[in-house]
Amino acid sequence: MKNNLFLYVLFIVLTACSKDNDKFQLSTNEREFNIDNTGTTLRFGIESSSDWNIDNHNTWYTATKVTHDNSDSLVITVQTNIARQKRSGEMTLSNKDKRLSLAINQAAATEEYHFKLPIIFHVLYKDASAPYQNIPAWYLQQVLDDVNAYYNGTINRNPGFNPVDMNVEFTLATHDPSGALLKEPGIHRILRNNITLDCQKFLENEYDDAKWLWDQNKYINVVIFTFTEQNTAGISFMAYTPSTYPLEGLPSGDAYFTNPPTKQAHCIALNNVTAGTEIYLPTQEVQDRMSQSLAHELGHYLGLFHAFSKDSKVETDYCADTPDYNRAAYEQWLNTIPSFTLTEAYQRNSRNGNTFTSTNTMDYFYGWLNLFTDDQRARVRHVLEYSPLVPGPKIPSNLTRGTGITEPGIIMK
């Protein structure tokens, strides 16, 4: 009888210990969470009798285990949903004995998302006292203000033409990649022995500069130096797209969602001689070359091609509302006439025989160079919403990030 009583007590004790060892609890009883489209961060305490893990395959929210002072927390960060469809995802928490399933539901966007893209100007200089090398902060702020006027349609230099608001804003980065506050917002100054470089070779990483560029999924890198090509104002890589959401003319860059390029300096480069000078336009023409050049190169970076064909061979920018013309024939005409007015120089002869005034930002001199079209806007919005190497929230592209198709990049001047 005593033996039976002893065994019974032992059974109760072991059962209680077993229950304690099986502990795996969340600090909330909720297992399904409904989030608005702006996103949020959720934090919950975790009690577990053993080590625990997270199984999450969704790309629009992250789930992280945080340990502090011998206590664990689950941190779920839900990104902004810019799509017009709601979305749902599940994740699993598990220790050696138990599993917990959580569901995240997020509401759809009710309006088009206004993108704010951080710009970091990497200013390469040899002589700190030379203003065209060590460009002052106030000037770069002015350049970015002008660029935003191009993209929101308020530059207003050519009355009578209807501007298109791209609904995107470029801002000066406030923090460096480590999270430290920048002393000069949007500016990273680099003292360098040689700042006269071949711009094409720079982007192709011939100078081994890809390694220090900031994460392109968080910043747009704009590197400013002296080009060996004196008549080139800027150069840029074109945008990539995910292979599951392609855009005509652009390469696929699936791997770049998680692993930025290391074999190419994926950035925009600007010639520092454009700082406050007029390269192609007469001095009386009020048009800042660095602002216009950056607006043009950002167009390439966001998926836009030139609004012309280089010569008699017909090319396309995949935009039906940008009239095409023979650029070489136009330049030949300029070189054969002794003089011309700006009004005359702004005229183009399209391939269909019509004459039009050049207003498009993706054209070259001479022209207003300050407007975009509806079709160009649609391309830029596609890149903003889906593409890697462009900051901002994305619409999930139904691929495993870091895998899939990655093609060679396209460089445009």
C-alpha positions as CSV (number, residue, x, y, z in Angstrom):
1,M,0.0,0.0,0.0
2,K,2.8,2.4,0.9
3,N,4.6,1.6,-2.3
4,N,1.4,2.3,-4.3
5,L,1.0,5.7,-2.5
6,F,4.7,6.6,-3.2
7,L,4.2,5.8,-6.9
8,Y,1.1,7.9,-7.1
9,V,2.8,10.9,-5.5
10,L,5.8,10.4,-7.8
11,F,3.4,10.3,-10.8
12,I,1.8,13.6,-9.8
13,V,5.2,15.3,-9.3
14,L,6.5,14.1,-12.6
15,T,3.3,15.1,-14.4
16,A,3.6,18.6,-13.0
17,C,7.2,18.9,-14.0
18,S,6.4,17.6,-17.4
19,K,3.7,20.3,-17.7
20,D,6.2,23.0,-16.7
21,N,8.7,21.7,-19.2
22,D,6.1,21.9,-22.0
23,K,5.4,25.6,-21.4
24,F,5.2,27.7,-24.6
25,Q,3.0,30.8,-24.3
26,L,2.5,34.1,-26.0
27,S,1.7,37.2,-23.9
28,T,-1.6,37.5,-25.8
29,N,-4.4,35.0,-26.5
30,E,-4.9,36.5,-29.9
31,R,-3.8,34.3,-32.8
32,E,-5.0,36.5,-35.7
33,F,-4.0,40.1,-36.2
34,N,-5.7,42.6,-38.4
35,I,-3.5,45.5,-39.5
36,D,-4.3,48.6,-41.6
37,N,-2.4,49.3,-44.8
38,T,0.1,51.7,-43.2
39,G,1.8,48.9,-41.3
40,T,2.9,48.6,-37.7
41,T,5.2,46.8,-35.3
42,L,3.8,44.2,-32.8
43,R,5.7,43.0,-29.7
44,F,4.8,40.1,-27.5
45,G,6.4,38.3,-24.7
46,I,7.2,34.6,-25.0
47,E,7.5,32.1,-22.2
48,S,9.1,28.8,-23.3
49,S,10.6,25.9,-21.5
50,S,13.0,25.3,-24.4
51,D,14.6,27.1,-27.2
52,W,12.1,28.2,-29.9
53,N,12.1,29.1,-33.6
54,I,10.2,31.2,-36.1
55,D,9.0,29.8,-39.5
56,N,8.0,32.7,-41.8
57,H,8.1,32.7,-45.6
58,N,6.3,36.1,-46.1
59,T,8.3,39.0,-47.5
60,W,5.9,41.8,-46.5
61,Y,6.4,41.4,-42.8
62,T,9.3,40.2,-40.7
63,A,9.3,38.2,-37.5
64,T,12.2,38.4,-35.1
65,K,13.2,36.8,-31.8
66,V,14.6,39.3,-29.3
67,T,16.3,38.1,-26.1
68,H,16.9,40.6,-23.3
69,D,17.6,40.0,-19.6
70,N,16.8,36.3,-19.9
71,S,13.4,37.0,-21.4
72,D,12.2,36.5,-25.0
73,S,10.1,38.6,-27.2
74,L,8.5,38.2,-30.6
75,V,8.7,41.4,-32.8
76,I,6.6,41.4,-35.9
77,T,7.2,44.4,-38.3
78,V,4.5,44.8,-41.0
79,Q,5.4,46.9,-44.0
80,T,3.2,49.4,-45.7
81,N,0.8,47.8,-48.1
82,I,0.8,49.9,-51.3
83,A,-1.3,47.4,-53.3
84,R,-5.1,47.8,-53.8
85,Q,-5.6,44.3,-52.6
86,K,-5.6,43.1,-49.0
87,R,-3.1,40.4,-48.1
88,S,-2.8,37.6,-45.5
89,G,0.0,35.4,-44.3
90,E,0.8,32.8,-41.6
91,M,3.8,32.0,-39.5
92,T,4.6,29.3,-37.0
93,L,6.4,29.5,-33.7
94,S,7.7,26.2,-32.2
95,N,9.8,24.8,-29.4
96,K,10.7,21.2,-28.9
97,D,7.2,20.3,-27.7
98,K,4.6,22.7,-29.0
99,R,3.7,24.8,-32.0
100,L,1.8,28.1,-32.2
101,S,0.3,29.4,-35.5
102,L,-0.3,33.1,-36.1
103,A,-2.1,34.8,-38.9
104,I,-1.5,38.4,-40.2
105,N,-4.1,40.2,-42.3
106,Q,-3.4,43.6,-43.8
107,A,-5.9,46.0,-45.4
108,A,-5.5,47.2,-49.0
109,A,-4.3,50.7,-49.9
110,T,-7.1,53.1,-50.5
111,E,-5.0,55.5,-52.7
112,E,-1.8,55.6,-54.7
113,Y,1.3,55.6,-52.4
114,H,3.5,58.7,-52.3
115,F,7.1,57.5,-52.4
116,K,9.8,59.3,-50.6
117,L,13.2,58.1,-51.8
118,P,16.4,58.9,-49.7
119,I,19.3,60.3,-51.8
120,I,22.9,60.1,-50.6
121,F,25.3,62.3,-52.6
122,H,28.8,60.9,-52.4
123,V,31.0,63.9,-53.2
124,L,34.5,62.9,-54.3
125,Y,37.0,65.7,-53.9
126,K,40.7,66.3,-54.0
127,D,40.8,70.0,-53.1
128,A,38.5,70.9,-50.2
129,S,38.6,74.6,-51.1
130,A,37.4,74.0,-54.7
131,P,33.6,74.5,-54.7
132,Y,33.0,72.5,-57.8
133,Q,34.7,69.5,-56.2
134,N,33.7,69.9,-52.5
135,I,30.2,71.1,-53.4
136,P,28.5,73.0,-50.6
137,A,25.4,71.5,-48.9
138,W,23.1,74.4,-49.7
139,Y,23.8,73.8,-53.4
140,L,22.9,70.1,-53.3
141,Q,19.7,71.0,-51.4
142,Q,18.8,73.4,-54.2
143,V,19.5,70.8,-56.8
144,L,17.2,68.3,-55.0
145,D,14.5,71.0,-54.6
146,D,14.7,71.6,-58.4
147,V,14.5,67.8,-59.1
148,N,11.4,67.5,-57.0
149,A,9.8,70.3,-59.0
150,Y,10.5,68.3,-62.2
151,Y,8.9,65.2,-60.8
152,N,5.8,66.9,-59.2
153,G,5.2,69.0,-62.3
154,T,5.7,72.5,-60.7
155,I,8.9,73.5,-62.6
156,N,6.5,75.6,-64.8
157,R,9.1,76.8,-67.4
158,N,6.9,76.3,-70.4
159,P,3.3,77.6,-70.0
160,G,0.8,75.9,-72.2
161,F,2.0,72.4,-71.6
162,N,0.4,70.1,-69.0
163,P,2.8,68.7,-66.5
164,V,2.5,65.2,-65.0
165,D,2.9,64.7,-61.3
166,M,4.9,61.5,-60.8
167,N,3.8,61.3,-57.1
168,V,7.4,60.6,-55.9
169,E,9.6,62.8,-53.7
170,F,13.4,62.7,-53.3
171,T,14.7,63.5,-49.9
172,L,18.2,63.9,-48.4
173,A,19.1,60.8,-46.4
174,T,19.2,61.5,-42.6
175,H,21.2,58.5,-41.4
176,D,24.1,56.5,-42.6
177,P,23.9,52.6,-43.0
178,S,24.9,52.1,-39.3
179,G,22.0,54.3,-38.2
180,A,24.2,57.2,-37.2
181,L,22.8,60.7,-37.8
182,L,24.5,62.4,-40.8
183,K,26.1,65.8,-39.9
184,E,25.2,67.0,-43.4
185,P,21.9,65.4,-44.5
186,G,22.3,63.5,-47.7
187,I,26.0,64.1,-48.1
188,H,29.0,61.7,-47.8
189,R,32.2,63.5,-48.6
190,I,35.2,61.4,-49.8
191,L,38.7,62.7,-50.0
192,R,40.4,61.0,-53.0
193,N,43.7,61.5,-54.8
194,N,42.2,61.1,-58.3
195,I,38.7,62.3,-58.9
196,T,39.0,62.5,-62.7
197,L,37.5,59.2,-63.8
198,D,35.9,57.5,-66.8
199,C,32.2,57.5,-65.9
200,Q,31.4,54.3,-67.8
201,K,34.3,52.5,-66.2
202,F,33.2,53.8,-62.8
203,L,29.8,52.2,-63.1
204,E,31.4,49.0,-64.5
205,N,33.4,48.9,-61.2
206,E,36.8,49.3,-62.9
207,Y,37.9,51.4,-60.0
208,D,36.6,48.9,-57.3
209,D,34.0,51.3,-55.9
210,A,31.0,49.0,-55.7
211,K,32.1,47.9,-52.2
212,W,31.5,51.2,-50.5
213,L,28.2,52.3,-52.0
214,W,25.3,52.3,-49.6
215,D,22.6,49.7,-49.7
216,Q,20.7,50.4,-52.9
217,N,17.5,49.0,-51.4
218,K,17.6,51.8,-48.9
219,Y,19.3,54.7,-50.7
220,I,19.7,56.1,-54.2
221,N,23.5,56.6,-54.5
222,V,24.6,59.6,-56.5
223,V,28.3,59.9,-56.9
224,I,29.8,63.3,-58.0
225,F,33.2,63.6,-59.6
226,T,35.0,65.0,-62.7
227,F,34.3,62.9,-65.8
228,T,37.1,62.3,-68.4
229,E,34.2,62.7,-70.9
230,Q,33.8,66.5,-70.6
231,N,30.6,66.7,-72.6
232,T,28.8,64.0,-70.5
233,A,26.7,65.4,-67.7
234,G,25.6,62.2,-66.1
235,I,25.3,58.4,-66.3
236,S,23.1,55.8,-64.6
237,F,22.2,52.2,-64.4
238,M,18.7,51.4,-65.6
239,A,16.2,49.9,-63.2
240,Y,15.8,46.1,-62.8
241,T,12.4,44.4,-62.3
242,P,11.5,41.0,-60.7
243,S,11.1,38.3,-63.3
244,T,7.6,37.7,-62.2
245,Y,6.6,41.3,-62.9
246,P,8.7,42.3,-65.9
247,L,8.6,45.7,-67.7
248,E,9.5,46.0,-71.4
249,G,13.2,46.8,-72.0
250,L,14.4,46.2,-68.4
251,P,16.5,43.3,-67.1
252,S,15.4,41.0,-64.3
253,G,17.2,41.4,-61.0
254,D,15.7,38.9,-58.6
255,A,18.8,38.4,-56.5
256,Y,19.1,42.1,-55.8
257,F,16.2,42.2,-53.4
258,T,18.5,40.8,-50.7
259,N,22.0,41.0,-52.2
260,P,23.0,44.3,-53.8
261,P,25.4,44.1,-56.7
262,T,29.1,43.7,-56.0
263,K,30.5,43.5,-59.6
264,Q,29.0,46.8,-60.7
265,A,28.7,50.2,-59.0
266,H,24.9,50.4,-59.2
267,C,24.4,54.2,-58.9
268,I,24.0,57.5,-60.7
269,A,27.1,59.5,-61.4
270,L,27.2,63.2,-62.1
271,N,29.9,65.3,-63.7
272,N,30.9,68.0,-61.1
273,V,31.5,70.5,-63.9
274,T,27.7,70.8,-64.2
275,A,27.6,72.5,-60.7
276,G,26.3,75.9,-61.6
277,T,27.6,75.9,-65.2
278,E,25.9,75.7,-68.6
279,I,27.4,72.9,-70.7
280,Y,25.1,73.0,-73.7
281,L,22.7,75.9,-73.2
282,P,23.6,79.6,-73.8
283,T,24.3,81.5,-70.6
284,Q,21.1,83.5,-70.9
285,E,19.0,80.3,-70.7
286,V,17.8,79.8,-67.1
287,Q,18.4,76.1,-66.7
288,D,20.6,74.6,-64.0
289,R,22.5,71.7,-65.6
290,M,23.1,69.6,-62.5
291,S,19.4,69.7,-61.5
292,Q,18.3,68.8,-65.0
293,S,21.0,66.2,-65.4
294,L,20.0,64.5,-62.1
295,A,16.3,64.6,-63.1
296,H,17.2,62.9,-66.4
297,E,19.5,60.3,-64.8
298,L,16.8,59.5,-62.1
299,G,14.5,58.9,-65.0
300,H,16.9,56.1,-66.3
301,Y,17.3,54.8,-62.7
302,L,13.5,54.5,-62.5
303,G,13.0,52.7,-65.8
304,L,12.8,55.4,-68.5
305,F,14.7,55.3,-71.8
306,H,15.6,58.3,-74.1
307,A,12.7,60.0,-75.9
308,F,14.4,59.7,-79.3
309,S,16.4,57.3,-81.5
310,K,20.1,57.9,-81.8
311,D,20.0,57.8,-85.6
312,S,17.9,56.5,-88.5
313,K,17.5,53.1,-86.9
314,V,14.1,53.3,-85.0
315,E,14.4,52.7,-81.3
316,T,11.7,52.7,-78.6
317,D,11.3,54.0,-75.1
318,Y,8.1,51.8,-74.8
319,C,6.0,54.9,-74.3
320,A,3.4,55.6,-77.1
321,D,3.0,59.3,-76.0
322,T,6.6,60.4,-76.5
323,P,7.1,61.2,-80.2
324,D,10.3,59.7,-81.6
325,Y,12.8,61.6,-83.8
326,N,16.2,61.0,-85.4
327,R,18.7,62.5,-83.0
328,A,21.7,62.4,-85.4
329,A,19.7,64.2,-88.1
330,Y,18.7,66.9,-85.6
331,E,22.3,67.4,-84.5
332,Q,23.4,67.6,-88.2
333,W,20.8,70.3,-88.8
334,L,22.1,72.3,-85.9
335,N,25.7,72.1,-87.3
336,T,24.7,73.2,-90.8
337,I,22.9,76.5,-89.9
338,P,24.9,79.6,-89.0
339,S,22.5,80.7,-86.3
340,F,19.3,79.8,-84.7
341,T,16.9,81.0,-81.9
342,L,16.1,78.9,-78.9
343,T,12.5,78.6,-80.2
344,E,13.8,77.1,-83.4
345,A,16.3,74.8,-81.6
346,Y,13.4,73.5,-79.4
347,Q,11.6,72.1,-82.5
348,R,11.9,68.5,-83.5
349,N,10.7,66.6,-86.6
350,S,9.0,63.4,-85.6
351,R,9.2,60.2,-87.7
352,N,5.6,60.6,-88.6
353,G,6.3,64.0,-90.2
354,N,5.0,66.3,-87.5
355,T,6.9,69.1,-85.9
356,F,6.8,69.4,-82.1
357,T,8.4,71.3,-79.3
358,S,10.8,69.3,-77.1
359,T,9.6,69.3,-73.5
360,N,10.5,65.8,-72.3
361,T,13.0,65.4,-69.4
362,M,14.3,62.3,-71.2
363,D,15.4,64.2,-74.3
364,Y,18.7,66.0,-74.8
365,F,19.5,69.7,-75.5
366,Y,18.0,71.9,-76.8
367,G,14.5,71.8,-75.2
368,W,12.5,72.6,-72.1
369,L,13.6,69.1,-70.8
370,N,11.2,69.4,-67.8
371,L,8.1,67.3,-68.4
372,F,7.1,63.6,-68.3
373,T,4.2,61.9,-70.0
374,D,1.4,59.6,-68.7
375,D,3.1,56.5,-70.2
376,Q,6.4,57.5,-68.6
377,R,4.7,57.9,-65.3
378,A,3.2,54.4,-65.6
379,R,6.7,52.9,-66.1
380,V,8.1,54.8,-63.2
381,R,5.2,53.6,-60.9
382,H,5.8,50.0,-62.0
383,V,9.5,50.3,-61.0
384,L,8.7,52.0,-57.7
385,E,6.1,49.4,-56.7
386,Y,8.0,46.2,-57.8
387,S,11.7,46.8,-58.4
388,P,14.8,45.9,-56.3
389,L,17.5,48.5,-55.8
390,V,14.9,51.2,-55.4
391,P,14.0,52.3,-51.9
392,G,10.5,52.1,-50.5
393,P,7.8,49.5,-49.9
394,K,7.1,46.9,-52.6
395,I,4.2,44.8,-53.8
396,P,5.3,41.2,-53.2
397,S,6.5,39.6,-56.5
398,N,5.7,35.9,-55.7
399,L,9.3,34.8,-55.9
400,T,11.8,33.6,-53.3
401,R,13.9,36.7,-52.6
402,G,17.5,36.2,-53.5
403,T,16.8,33.6,-56.2
404,G,15.5,33.5,-59.7
405,I,16.7,35.4,-62.8
406,T,19.3,38.1,-62.6
407,E,20.5,39.6,-65.9
408,P,23.3,42.0,-66.9
409,G,22.5,45.7,-66.2
410,I,22.0,48.5,-68.7
411,I,23.9,51.7,-68.5
412,M,22.5,54.9,-70.0
413,K,23.9,58.5,-70.3
